[in-house]
Amino acid sequence: MRMLGAEDVMVLLSVKKSSAYGVIRQLNEELREKGYLIVRGKVPEKYLRERFYDL
């Protein structure tokens, strides 16, 4: 499983770094609520692609 950092999220979503960190925080919170362990500052690529339409 590939984990994406802020730089990767910036490129994929065409957003600024602060926005990329916000997306990562939100997605990690969703994963935490589902009972998954998370890596702070990174998000699984598969989950990011599931949550964003046409990525």
N, C-alpha and C positions, 0 to 999 in steps of 0.2 A: 504494500500500500504506500503510495506516495503522499508525503505530507508537504503542504505548501506553506510558505512563509509570506510575510507582508509584500515582499518584492514580487513574488509570483502572482499573488492576488491582485496587486496593482496592475500588472500587465494584462491578466485575463479580463478584469472588469473595467479597465481604463479609468481608474480612480486614483486619488492622491493617497499617500502612505497612511495618513491618519484615518481615512475612510476604510482602507484595507484592514487596518487593525480593528476598527469597529465591526466590520463584517466577521472577522475571525473571532472576536469576542462573542458576538451574537450566536454564531454557529456552534462554537464550543459550549455555550450555555445550553443550547438545545440538546447537544449530545450528552452533556452532563445530566440534564433532566431525564434523559432516556436511560441513564445508568451506565454510560460509557465513561471510561477514563480518558482524559484529554491531555494534550501536550500544549502548554501555554505558549501562545504566539504562533502556533501552527494549526492547520486544519487539514483533514483528509481531503485529497483532491476529489475523490468519488462523491463525498457528501456535498462539497461546494457545487459540483456539477449537477447533483440532484436538486438542490435548492434554487439554482438560478436557471431560468428558462433559456434554452438555446445557447448553451455555453459549450 
